[in-house]
Amino acid sequence: MGALLVVAACGVGETSGDLAIEFERYELDNGLDVVLHVDRSDPVAAVAMTFHVGSARELEGKTGFAHLFEHLFFLDSENLGPGGLDRLMTRIGSSTNGSTSNDRTNYFEVVPIDGLEKALWAESDKLGFFINTVTESVVAKEKQVVKNEKRQGVDNRPYGHNNYVIDEALYPDGHPYQWQVIGSLEDLDGAELADVVDFHGKWYGPNNATLVVAGDIDVEQTKEWIERYFAEIPARPTPETPELPEVVLTEVRSLFHEDNFARVPMLTMAWPTVPMYHPDAYALDVLAEVLTDGKSSPFYEVLVEEAEVAPAANAFQRNMELAGRWDLSVRAYQGTDLDDVAAAIENAFLRFEEEGVAAEDLERIKARYETSFYSGLSSVLGKAFQLAQYNIFADDPGFVDQDLERFLAVTEDDVLRVYDEYIRGRPHVATSFVPRGAGELALEGAERAEVVEEPIVMGAEDEIGEVVRGDARTPSAIDRSVEPPFGPSPSLTAPPVWRASLDNGVPVLGIEDREVPLVQFELRIEGGQLLDEPGRTGVANLLAQSMTAGTANRTPEELEAAIDLLGASISVSAGSESLSIRGGSLARNFEATMELVQEILLEPRFDVDEFELAKQRVVNALQQRQANPGAVASDVFQTLLYGDHVRAESGLGELDTIDDITIDDVRAFYEMAVSPEVATLHVTGAVTSDEVVAAADRMGAGWTGPAAPAM
């Protein structure tokens, strides 16, 4: 079945042309869904195999199997041999990876086009010629790997158990979203070879998978390879899925946990909502943005500016196949009572109920979503992921046009309606995660959550011993032991890089690329942390934060709204060796976006209130870094590597000196560091060199100094 997917690039400003994504979907006799997409932009192909199995297909007491298989599939197969997949990808010049969610598991690689047959051969070996290699010792070894991943990513991470506590309380017994994707250590310990083989037999057949190949492909040749390597793999009986209990809360559940790794208290509230692609899911997405995103949002105004209990609030609709979850999360300032946070949240909701949804807010949220949507389709792998996602969960790879259309069609009334139906006054789960020994910061009346914390004991695991793989062979009509040859060497036509200079001498380099109607840019100014004073770092970082906190002619709220209305993003960051202004926009709004960049660069507001908020955010971040093993290790490594050089210190600053930095220090740093003599502008996307230079020259006309700083 052939199809043409046409996405209209419409929104704020002048409408650009259509974005057409051609695909072909067909099904092999064994039930394998195949989706092909041709993209001639680069001589590469993305191969994505997605199984309709995640933790939601597991049984209580036997959790973590889907994630365990994500690991096992990379280890071995009958014809690639132990570690063969990684070695193959290295020879091809690629790498392979995978991920597991509640609802699906995917495996993917992007390969040079001459290695496509090899990649398809390898993926077919996973699909039909894998399970015989799995033995008790193989399972035992990989269980240790997964258990260690859980220790690192959940047990020993701040707030790592928060989702577990929420899902245990939100979903009724018997619902598969009640357990976590990674599973429990107890279940992993109890997993036996027979359980693993049984789970594989149920869920990893071709009739439960979608294969997407996207890129610079010869369609007919690709079909021949898919037929050769995949068609003989037999379909499996499809297990019946049990009827699920309804997700209904009858009362608010408030739970708390004293987290050994948390340094600041966090309050999360979660409401049961609707599954992915439900018509209301889009309005719930917008509701989350309206409430918490931006300086004009009610939650920023009340929690950050008025109550001063937290640096930010975050909300999002968690879209899953079987049910949805709408989350509101606030990491408060150190020592803040979460009852004060809850009171501020209530006041923020009341303000929203009084003020409703501003038409301008709705417009800017849609514009930004449109940009993000196109960004997700800007690579062959991104397209492959979306085609597989829509094929499995919407039963139509072409659902992409409806997906965007539904979001852009959300009205103010839709947002208010879903707020009333799913959030306002509705029972929810509230979790208070507070530092160890600070239980008094939890919500009043909260019950202690039952969290299984594994003792940290060196050498607690038994020795595995020798790992012996299975050597049984699965019959095949072809000789699968022979790796297919490389195809014809691809001819790489690098996109031409145009070069120009602004009137003030700033060099400009760019690539014109019209695959999607977007433009990306970066103005890089050498310096950054290198210009910080040793023993007093953090000024460069605070300058970066200050530059997007308003301009001479726009308040912070007005600047943020102007950026969002263009569907643009503009950020300023201070790295170890540079200060960068980077962002992106819809192509039709590039000129207007560069006008805002000009304001940010040449007319920073240096708002005193925003500066103090920025310092509070930095302090909060530094406090949280103290409980992050990776961050602690990175800081120690930098110290060992750079000694007494300024790069040995944190670019964020230090807790004992950050309060001493004043806004005058930041102004002085700006006047010294922001020099066109050490700047370069890079631009790529659907814009010509003449359009870039015309827009950027207006910016450069007023930027003539200072001289390059000494570094």
N, C-alpha and C positions, 0 to 999 in steps of 0.2 A: 504494500500500500504506500503510495507516494503522497507527499504533502508539502505544502508551502506555508511556512509560518511567517506571518507578516505582523510586525509590531510597530505601531505608529508612534513616532517620537514627538509627542505633543506635550503641552504644558504652558509654563510661563513664557511669554514672548512669542516670537514667530515660530510657526511649526516647521520642523525640519523634515527631511525625507523619511520614507519607511525603512525599517530595518527588517530585512527578509532572511529567514533562517530555513533553509531547505532541509528536509529529512525524509527518510524512507523507513518505514517500519514493516517488518514481516515476522513470521513465526516459523521455526523449524518444526518438523514432524514430532520431535520430542518435547515440544512446548516451550523451547527457549525463545524469548522475545529478543529480536535484534532491531536496533535502531542505528541507521547510518546517516552521517552528516558530512558534507563536503565543505572544506574550508581551505582555500588556496593561499592563505596569507603566509604560511611557513611550511617547509617540507617536514612536518611532523604529524604524528597521529596520537590521539588520546584513546586509550582502551580502558573502559570502565565496566567491570562486572559487578552488578548489584544484586544481592539476594534479598528476597522479601522475608527476612528473618532478623530479629533483634532480640533484646531481652524479653520483649512481650510474648515471644513464642515459648519461653521457658516455663517450667513448672516450679511452684513453691517448693523449696528444699533442694532444688537442682538449678540454682541460678548461676549466672556468669558464663554459661556455655557458649553463647553467641560470641562474646568477647574472647573467650578462650580459642574459638575457631579462627578468629581474626589472626591470632598469633600462629596457630598450628599450620594454616595454609601457606605461610611464608617459609616454613622450615624444610619441606621435603615434598616430593611427589615421585611416582614410580620412574619417570623418565628423565626428570631433571636431576634427581638425586639430592642428598642433603646439602642445603645451602645453594643449590643449583640456580634458584631463581635470582638471588642476589648476584651471583657470578655472571649470569646471563645479562642482567641489566647493566652491569658494569662494562661488559664487552660491547653492548649496544650503545652505551653512552647515555644511560638513563638510570632511573631508580624506580622502586615500586613502593606503594604504601597502601593503607587501608584504614577504615574506621568503622565503629559499631555504634548504633543508636538504639533506642527502644524498639524501633520498627524495621531497621534494615542494616545490612552489613555490606560495605563496598570495598573493592580492591581495584587499584588503578595504577596506570603508568602512562607517561608521555614519552614516545620513542621517535627517533629519526625514522622517516618513512621507509627507509630500506630495511628497518628491523621490525616492520609490522607483522610479517608472517611469523617471525620468532616469538613475538609477544602473544599472538593468538595461539600458537602451539603451547606456550607456557600456561596461558589461562585455561586452555582445555585440559591440560594435565592436572591442574588444580581441581577442575570441575568433575572429571570422571576417573582420574587415576591417582588419587591421593590417599584415600582412607586406609589402604592396605599397608602404608608405611607407618601408620600410627600404632604404637605398642604401649604397654603399661609404663615403660621407662620414658618414652617420649612424652606421654601425658604428665608423668611425675615431674619431669624437668620443666615443662612449660607452665605447670601450675605454680611452680616456684617463681617464675618470671612474672606471672600475672599477680601473684600475691605481693611481690615486691613493688609492682606498679601501684597496687592499691595502697600499700604503706606510704609510698612517696606522694601519690596524687590525692589521697583521701585522708588516711589516718594521721599523717604528719604534716598536713597543710591547714593553715588557718581557715576555719569555717568549712572544712572539707566534708563534714557530716551533715551540713545543713539540708541538702536535698534529700538525704535519707530520712531525716526527721520529718520533713514536710510530707514526703510521699507516703510514709507509714501512716500518718494521720489523715491525709487527704483522701487516699484511695481505700475502698473497703477490702476486707479479706477476700482473696480470690482474684483480685484485679492485678494484672501483671505489671502495672506501673507502680505497684507498691514497693518493688525492689529495684535496686540500682543496676545499671548496665554492667558494671564490673563484677557484680555478684558479691556474695559474702565469703569471708575466709573459711567459715565453717563448711559452706557448700562446696567451695573449691577443694578443701581438704578431703571431702567425702566423695568427690567425683572419681568414678572408676572407668576403665576402658570401655566396658559394655555400655555405660551411660553415654559416653562420647560417641561411640559408633552408632547408637540408636538415634541420637540427636542429629547426627550427620545424615543418616538415612532418611529422616523425615523432611529435612528442610533444605538440603543442598543439592537438589536435583535440578536439571535444566529447566523444568517446568515451573520452578520457583525463582527464576533468575531473569534479569535483563542484561543483555550485552550491548553496549554502545561503543561504536567506533566513529570517531570524529577527527577530521583533519584532511590532509592533502592526499586523499585515497582515490584509487581506481575502484569504483564501486563494484564492477563485475568481478574483478580479481579478488576483492575483499570478500564478496559473497562465496566465491569458490573456496577460499581458504576456510571460511566459517563452516561451510558444508563439509569440507574434508576433516576438520579437526573436532567439530562439535556435534555433527548430526548423528553419529553412532552412539553417543552417550545416552543411555536409556532414561526415560522419564521415571519418576518415582510416584507412588501413590500419594495423593495430597491429604495430609491429616485434617481431621475436622477440628475447627477451632471452637472452644467452648463459648457459650453465651456468657457475656460479662455482666457482673453486677453494675447497677447504675451508680454513678458517682454523685452522691448527694450528701451534703453536710447539713445536719440539723441544728448545730450550735457551733460557736467559735471554739476552736481548740488552741490553747496557748501553752507552749512548751518552751523550756529553756535548757541550755547546756553550757557548762563552764568549760570553755575551750582552752586547752593547754597552750595553743599556739596563737590565739587571738590577742592582739594588743589594744584593739578598740572594740566597743560593743557594736553588734549589728542586729537590726530588726528586719525580719522578712515577713511579709503577709502574702498568702497565696489563696486564690479563689479558683474553684473548679469552673471551667468554661466549655468551649466547643472544640472539636477536632480540626485538624488542618483542612483548608479549602471550604470549610463551612462558611456560608455567606457572612455570618457575624464575626468571623475571625479577623477580617480586614478592618472592621470598625474598632475591634478591640486592640489591634495593632496601633491604629491612629490614636485611640484613647490614651495608651501608654505614652505616646510622644507628646500629646497635648498636655498631659498632667506634669511630666517631669523634664521634658527636653527644652533647654533654653532658659535664658535669664528672665523671660517674661512668663514662664510657666508658673502655675500656682504653687507647685512644690518648691521651686527654687526661691520664689519670693518669700514664702512662709518659713521653710526649714532653714534655708541658707542665710537669707538677708535679715529676717525678722527674729525668729527664735534662736538662730545661730547655734543649732544643735548638730549640724553636719555640713560637710563641704558639697554634698550632692545627694540626689535621690535618683533611683533608677527603676523603671518599670518596663515590662515586656510581656507579650503574649507568647507563651510557649506552645507552639503548634505541633501536635503529634497525631498519629493516625487514629487512635482509639478515643482520645480525650484531650482536652486542652487545660492549660493552667496559666492564670494571669498573676504575675508576681510583681510585688513592690518591695524594694530593698533599700535600706538606708544604713550605711556605715557611719556611725556617729563619731563625734570627737571623743578623745580619750576621757574616761571618767564620766561621760554623760549618762544620766538615768534614762533608760529606754521608755519609761512612762512619759517623760518629757517629749521624747521623739514621737510617741503615739499621739500625744495631745496636739503636737504640731501637724501631724498627718491628718488628724480629724479636721483641724482648722483649714488645711489646704484643700481637703475635699469640699468643705463648706464654701470656700471661695470659688472653687470650680462650679459648684451648684448655683452660686449667685451670678457668676459672670458668663458661664457657658463657654462655647467654642467660638473664638474669633475667626472670622473668615480668612484673615491674613495668615493666622497660624495654620489653618487647614491647607491653605495654598502652599505655604513654604514646606510643610511636611510632605505633601505630594511631590513637589518639585525635587526635594532631596531624595525621596524614594525612587523617583524615576531615574535619577543619576546612578543610584546604587544598583538598580535593576540592570541597567545597561552594563555597568562595571562587571556584574556577575556573568555576563555573556561575552566578555571581551577576550577570552581565551578558549582554545578548543577544549581544555579540560573543564572549564566552567560550563560550556555548552553541553558537554557529555554528562556532567552531573545533573544538570537541570532536565535534560531529556529523559534520563533514567528515573529521576524523582517523579516527574509528571507521568511517565508511563506506568509506574508501579502504583502511585497513590491517587492519580486522577484518571488512570486508564486511558491516557491520551498524551503523547509527547507534545502535541500542539496546544496543550492547555496554557502554555506560557502567555499567549495573548489575552486569554480570559483572566489569568492571574493578575497581570498588570492592570487590565481594565477594571477589575473589581476594586482594587485598591484606589485607583484614581476616581472611582465613582462614589466613594464614601462621602456622605453629607454630614453637616453639623447635626441634623436630627438623628442620623444613624449613631453617631458617637454618644449622644445623650441617651439614646434608647438602650444601647448595650451597657452603659454605665448603670442605668436603673435596673436592668434585667439581671446583670451578673455581679455587680460590685456593690452598689449602694445598699448599705444595711444588710448585706448578705453574710451568712456564716462563712468563715474562712479559717485558715490555719495561720497562727502567728508564732514565729520562732524567735527567741531571744538568745543569741550566741554572745556570751560575755567572757572576758578573760578569766582564767582560773583564779578562784578566790574572790571574785567580784560578783557573786550571785545576787547581791542587792541591786545591781544595775538592771536586772531582768524585769520584764513586765510584772506588775503586781498580780498575784494569783496564778502565775504560770506554774505548770507542773514540770518536774524534772524529766527530761526526755531519756528514754532508754537507748543509750549509745554504747555499742560494743567497742571498746578501745583495747587493741591488742598491746600487751606489754612489749616494750622495746628491749629485746634480749639478744645480745650478740651471739651468733651461732646457734640460734634456736631451732633452725631447720635441720632435718636429718640429711646426711650425705646421700646424694642420688645414686652414685655409682655409675657404671658404664651405661650409656644410652644405646640401646639396640633397636634399630629400625626394622619394620616388617619387610619381607622380601617377596611376598606373593605378588603375582602379576595379573592384571586384568586383561582379558583377551581384547584384541583390536584388529580391525581389518587392514590397518596400515602399520608400518614399522615406526612407532612413535619414539623409539630410542635414538633415531637419527635427527639431530637438530637441523631444521631447515636452513637453507643458505640465506645470505643477505640478498636483498633485492638490488636493483640498479642504484648506484650511488646518486643521491639527490643533488641537484644543483641549487645551491643557496644563492638567492638574489637578495643581498642585504638592502634594506630600505635606504635610499639616499639621505644623508644627513646634510641639511643646509646650514650655512653659517652666515652670520651677520653681526653687526655691532650697533649698539644704540649710540645716540649722539653724545652721550657722556662716556663712551668707551667701553661699556659693559658688553662682553661677548655674548652672543646668543647662538645656541645650537638647537636644531629642531628636526623632527621627522613628521611628515604629513602622512597620516594613517586614517582612512575613513571607514574602517571596519565597523565601528560603532560611533554614534554621534556625540563623542566626548572629547575633551581636551584635558591633559594632565600637564602640570608645570611645576618647576622648582627654581626659586631664586636662592642660590647658595652663596653665602658670604663667609669667607675664611675667618677663622678665629674661634668663636664659641668658648668652650671651657678653657682653651689655651690662654685666653685673655683674662681669666679669673685670677684674683690674687691668691697665691698659696696660703692655706690656712683660713681662707675666707671665701670658699667657693659657693656657688649658688646664685651669683649675681646674673650670669648669662642666662640661666634657666628662668629667673624671675623676670628678666627683660622679655624673654620669649613669651611668657604668660601674659605680661602686661601689654604686648603689642596687639593682641586680639581682644583686649578689654576696652574697646571703644577707640574713637579717633577724635581729633579736634572738633569735628562737626557732627559726630554721632555718639550717642551714649552707647554703653556696652550692649544694651538691649536692641537699640536701633541697628548697630553694626551686625549683630547676629541675625536679626530679621532680614536685613538686606542680602546677606550671604545666602540664607536659606531660600529666599524667594527666587533666587536665580538657579536653584538646584545645584548650588556650588558648595565646595568645602575649601576653607583656607585655614591652615594651621601654621604656627611658628614654633620651632623647636630649636633648642641649643644642644648640639652634639659635642663630642670631645674636641673636635677641630673645626667646627663651622656652626653658623647660625643659618637656618633654612626657613624660607617661607615657601610652603608647598601646598598644592591643592588641585582641584579639578572642577570642571563645570560642564554643563551641556554646551555643545559647540556653539549653538546660537547665542549663548550668553557669555562667551569668552571675553568680549570687549568690556562688557559691564563688570565682569569679575575682576579684570585687570585694573579697572578704575578703583575698585575697593582695595586691591593689593597696594595701589599707589597711596591711598589714604593710610593704610596700616603701616607702610614703610616710612612715609615722610611726615605723617601727622599723628603720632601716637598720643593718646589722651593722658596717659600716666595718671589714671584715676586712683585716688588715695584709698577709697573703700575697696576697690577691686584688688589693689596691691595687698592690702591686709588679708583679704580672702585668699589670695594666691599664697601668701606665706602660711596661712592656716592649712591649706591643702598640702603644701610641701611638708609641714610638720607631721600631718596625719600620714602621709606616704612614708616618711622616714621611720615613724613609729611602727608601721606595718611591715616595713622591710626587715626590721629586727627579728621578726618571727618567720621570715622566708629563708629557708636554708640555701636556696639558689642565690638569692640576693646577698646573703652574708658571705657565701663562698666567693661570689664575684668581687665583692669589696676587698676581701682579703687578697685575692689574686691580683687585683689592680695595685694594691699596696706593695706586694712582693715584686711585681713586674716593674713598677715605675719609681719605687723608692721615695725620694723627697721631691719628685716632680709633681706639678699640679694635677696631672692625670691620675696620680695615685689616690686622689680624693674623690668623693662622690660629687657628680655634677649637680645633684640636688642641693648640696650643702650639708652642713652638720647641725645636729640638734642644738649644740651649745653655741653656735654662731649665727644661725639663720635669723633670730630675732633682732640681731644688731644691724642687719642690712636695711637701709632706708630707701625711700623712693628717689632721693637725690643720688644715691649710689647707682641706681638703675639708670637714671637720666644721664649721668656722667659716662656710664658704660656705653650707652647708646651713642652718645656724641663721639666717643672714641672708636667704637668697633664697627659701626654700620657704614662702611666705606665702599663706594662703587669701584674703587681700584682693585678690590679683592673679591669681586662678585662675578658670578656667571649665571645666566638664565638658560634653563633647559625647558623645551616645550615639545610635546608630542600629541598628535591627535588630528581631529577633523578640522584643521585650520591651515591656511597657507602661510608661507613665510612673510609675505607682505602684510597679512592681517596681524601676525604676531608683532612684527616690528612697529607697525603703526600704533598698536595698542600699548606696546612697551615703551616706545619713545616718549609718549606723553608722561609716563611714569618717570623715565630717566631725565626728562628736561629739568625737573626740580631737584634732582639728586646729584649734587656736584661735590660733596665733601662728606666726611673729612678725608685727610690723607690716610694711606694704608697704615694701620697700627703695626708696631714692632711686635714680632712673635718669636 
